[in-house]
Amino acid sequence: MKEDIILASQAVICQIPSINDFLQAFSLKLRAQIKESSYQKTKPQLLECEYFFGSEQKYEYSFSIAKDIPYQLNIYEYLCFLSDTLKFTIETWILAAAYLEKVLAKIPLLCSNWRKLVTYSIFNSQKISERNELGSSEFAEIIPNIEFVDYILMGFEFQKLIEYNYEVHKEELLEIAESTLGYFPSDSYWNWKIDEESLEKVAKKSKEIPQEDQSEVNIYASDTIYCINTI
C-alpha cells in the first residue's frame, strides 16, 4: 500500500514539459552559447563562407560582429514567434536543437547568425517530424527575416555542416532534450519526464531520409557569403 502511494505521487509529479518550458530553456542555452563564442579571442580557422553561414551581416567582414549579446528575452520572444506561427510539436523542436548542435560543432553561434541557424534547423526538423511539412517558399512567406533564395543557399551549406546525414538516434534526442531543459531556471527540471516513445518515432523517421552523395554537391565561396554550383 505504501509503495502504491509513493508511485502514485511520482506519477502526479512527473510530467512532460510544455513547448514553452522547452523554449525558455532553449533560449537560455542559446544565449550561453553565443556568450561563449563572443569570448573567443581569435577567429576560428574557418572558410569565410562557413564563418558567415546564416549571417544577417553578410557584407561586413569583422570578428567583432559577436559583440552585442542578445538578451534571453529577445531570444525567447523569437522562439515563441516561430512556435506560435508554425505550431510545431516539442519533438520537432528537440530535433531542431539536435541539428543545431551538429552545425555548432563546425561553426560558432553568433549574434549575427543565431536567428537564421535556429530557423533553418526547425525548417529541416519539421520535414521529418511533422505530418504536413512546409516547403521553402511557404517558410519564406511565413518567416519574414529569411528570403526564399536563402533557404536554397543555406540548404546546401546546412547539408555539408551536418555531413549530409539527417539521422539522429533516440539517445541523442534524449540527451539534447535533457541538457537543454537543464537550463530551465527552476527545480521543475527534476519533475519532467521526456516522452521517449515520441522521440523514438522521430528517430526512426530521421533514418528514412537518404544520405546525400557528397560528390554531387559542390559548395564554394566567391564573395563574402558563398556561391553554389551543383554538379
N, C-alpha and C positions, 0 to 999 in steps of 0.2 A: 504493500500500500504506500509506504513511504517513498519507494522508488518511483511509483506511478506519479506521485505528486511532484517529485523533482523533475521527471521527464516532461510532465505537462507544463510546468513552469518554464522549462527551457524552450518548449515548442512555442509558447506565447512570446518569450523574449526574442528569440531568433527570428529575423525577418529579412526578406530580400530588399536590398537598398533601392530607393527610387532613382529615377533618372536624374532628378535634381540633386540628390545626395552625391551621385557619381560625378556630376558636372562640377559641383562645388569642390570636391576633392581633386578632380582633374585640373581645374583652374589653378589650384594651389601648386600642384605638381608642375604644371607648365611654367608658372612664374619662377619656381625654384630652378627649373632647367634653363630658363632664359637668363636668370641671375648668374648661374654657373658659367654659361657661355660668355657673359659680359665681363667676367673677372679674368678671363684668359688674357695673358699679357702679349702673346704673339698669335698671329693669324695661323689657323690650321693649314697643313700642306694640302690644299685642295685646288682643283682647277677653278678658274674664275666662274665658269658656268655652274659648277657644283656649289660654290660658296653662295652664289646669288639665286639658287633654285628657290622659287617661291617668293622672292623678294618684292616688296612693294616700292623699293627704291632702285629700280633697275639700272639707272644710268649714273649712280653715284658710287664710285669705287672707293670705299673707305671702311676700314675695320671698325671705326667709331660709330657705325650705324647701330651698334648694340648698346648704346649708352643710356637711352631713356627706357628704363624697365617699366612695363605697364603694371598698373595696379591689379591686384587679384580680382577686384570687382569688374574692371574693364574686360578681363579675360572671361570671367564668369558670365557677364552680360552677353558677350559674343557667342559663347557656347549655348546659352539659353535661347538666343535668337535663332541659331541653327536648329536647336531642338524643337522650339515652338513652331518653326516654319516647316520643318521636314517631317516631324512626328515619327522619328525612328525609335526602335527599341533600345533598351540598355545593352543588349547583346551586340547591336551594331556599333554602339559607342565603345564597348570594350574591345571589339575587333579593330576599330579605328585607332584606338590607343596602342594596340599591338603593332599595327602597321607603322604608326608614327615612331615607335621605339626602333623599328628596323631602319627607318630613314635616319633617325638621330644617331645611329651607330656610325653613320657616314658623314653627316654634316651637322653643324651646330644649330640650335634653335635660337633665333634672334628676334629682336623687337620688330624687325622689318619683314620677317617671313612666317611668324607663328600662325597668323590668320590663314594664310594660303595653305600651309602644311596641314593644319588641322582640318580645314575644309576639304582638301583633296584626300586626306586619309578617310574621312567619313564618306566621301564620294565613292571611294573604292570599296569600303566595307559594306555599304548598302547594296552594292551589286551582288554580294554574296549572301547576306543575311536577311534582306527584305524581299517579300514576295513580289512587290511591284517596284522594281528598280527604276531609277531615274537616269536618263541619258545625259550626255554633256550639254546639249542645248537646253534641256529642261533645268538642269542645275544652274547654268549660266543665267537663265531667266529669273530663277528664284533668288539666287545669291548675287547681289549687285556688285560686289567687290572683285569678282573674277569673271573675265570675259570668256566667251566660248573658245576662242583660239588658245587661251591659256590652258584650258583643260586638255586640248590636243597636245600642246607643247609639254605640259607638265606630265602628261600620261607616259610618254617615252622615258623621261628622266626618272619618274617615280618607279617604273618597272626596273630600271637599272639599279636604283638605290636599294630596292628590296630583292635584288639579284634574280629578277624575273620569276619569282616564286611567291605565289599568294597563299600557300599552305601554312596554316597555323594550328598547332596541336592544342587540345583542350587544356593540357597542363600549362602551356604558355599563356593562354587566355586567363586561366585562374590566377596565375602569378601576376599578370598585369592588373587584373581586377583588384586583387588583394593589396598589391603595392600602391596602387592609385588611391584606393579607399583609405589606406593608412595615412593619407594626408588630411583626412577629414578632421576638422578642429573640435572633436568631442569624443566621448567614450562610446558613441554609437557604433563605431567600427567593430567593437568586440561582440556586438549583438547581431551583426549582419551575417546572413548565410547566402552565398552565391548559388544561383540556380545552375548546377553543374550539368543537368540534363540539357538545358537550352544551349549551353556553351558547347556541349558535345555535338549537337546538331550543326552548329555554326562551323565547328572544326571539320566535320565531315564534308560540308558544302565547300569549304575552302580547298579541300583536296581535289574537288571536281574541276577546278579552274586549271586548264592546261598550262604547264610551264612554258614560257616563251623561249624561242630559239634565239639566243643572244646574237648569233651571226646574221640574223635577219634585220636587226635594228642597229643603226649606226648613229650615235649621238655625238655631236661635236660643238665646240664653242666658236663663234665667228665674231661676236661683239661682246658687250658686257653681259649679255644673258647667254643665249645659245641659238644655234640653228639646228634643224633636224633634217637628216637625209635618210629616207627609208629605202633600203636596198630591196 
